[in-house]
Amino acid sequence: MGIAVYIRVSSPKGQKTDSQRAEIEAWLKRNKHKAVQWFEDRDSATNMQRHSFQKLQAAVFAGEIETVVVWKLDRLARTLKEGVNVLADWCQRGVRVIAIT
């Protein structure tokens, strides 16, 4: 089992994931994590069918991921209800979720 990193911006136009990536890379280095899988979306959180998010979900449900690192919890879902449901599903599978900010 491994560590996954999920980053997302709301729009592919003009928004970049660079700052999220840099902060997470620094956190990973400080915590001595080297082998991680990166999942990146450029889509609104109102769409829970985001391509990389779905790939991450599949890896979590397959038991391949033990920890998910995000820049901020709002990168996962737009509404509190959706976010809590995602976290509950993952935590039931023993996945630890870390938000670095």
C-alpha positions in Angstrom: 0.0 0.0 0.0 1.2 3.5 -0.7 0.7 7.2 -0.5 -1.4 9.2 -2.9 -1.4 12.9 -3.5 -4.4 14.6 -4.9 -4.3 18.2 -6.2 -7.0 20.1 -8.1 -7.8 23.4 -9.6 -11.3 24.4 -10.5 -10.6 25.3 -14.1 -8.0 24.4 -16.8 -8.0 28.0 -17.9 -5.4 30.2 -16.2 -5.3 28.2 -12.9 -2.2 26.1 -12.1 -1.5 23.5 -9.5 2.1 24.6 -9.1 1.7 26.2 -5.6 -0.2 23.1 -4.3 2.4 20.8 -5.8 5.3 22.8 -4.3 3.8 22.9 -0.8 3.0 19.2 -0.9 6.5 18.3 -2.2 8.1 20.2 0.6 5.8 18.4 3.1 6.6 15.1 1.6 10.4 15.8 1.8 10.1 17.0 5.5 8.3 13.8 6.3 10.7 11.6 4.3 8.0 10.3 1.9 9.5 9.4 -1.5 7.3 7.0 -3.3 4.0 8.6 -4.0 1.3 8.5 -6.7 0.1 11.8 -7.9 -3.5 12.5 -9.0 -4.3 15.8 -10.6 -7.5 17.3 -11.9 -8.4 20.6 -13.5 -12.1 20.5 -13.0 -14.7 21.9 -10.6 -15.3 20.0 -7.4 -19.0 20.2 -8.2 -18.2 17.3 -10.6 -17.5 14.2 -8.5 -16.8 12.3 -11.7 -13.4 14.0 -12.2 -11.0 11.7 -14.1 -8.1 11.6 -11.6 -10.4 11.6 -8.6 -12.1 8.5 -9.9 -8.7 6.8 -10.4 -7.8 7.7 -6.9 -11.1 6.4 -5.6 -10.5 3.1 -7.5 -7.0 2.8 -6.0 -8.4 3.5 -2.5 -11.2 0.9 -2.9 -8.7 -1.6 -4.3 -6.6 -1.3 -1.1 -3.6 0.2 -2.9 -3.6 3.4 -1.0 -3.0 3.8 2.8 -2.6 7.6 3.0 -4.0 10.4 0.9 -2.3 13.8 1.1 -4.1 16.9 -0.1 -3.2 20.6 0.1 -6.6 21.5 1.6 -9.7 19.3 2.2 -11.8 21.5 -0.2 -9.7 20.0 -3.1 -11.8 16.8 -2.6 -15.3 18.0 -2.8 -17.3 21.2 -3.2 -19.8 20.7 -0.4 -19.3 19.6 3.2 -21.7 16.7 2.8 -19.8 15.3 -0.2 -16.5 15.8 1.5 -17.6 14.1 4.7 -19.0 11.2 2.6 -15.7 10.8 0.8 -13.7 10.9 4.0 -16.0 8.4 5.7 -15.8 6.0 2.8 -12.0 6.2 2.9 -11.6 6.0 6.6 -13.8 2.9 6.7 -11.2 1.3 4.5 -8.4 2.3 7.0 -7.1 5.2 4.8 -5.5 8.1 6.6 -6.2 11.6 5.0 -3.7 14.4 5.6 -4.5 18.0 4.7 -1.2 20.0 4.9 -2.9 23.4 5.2 
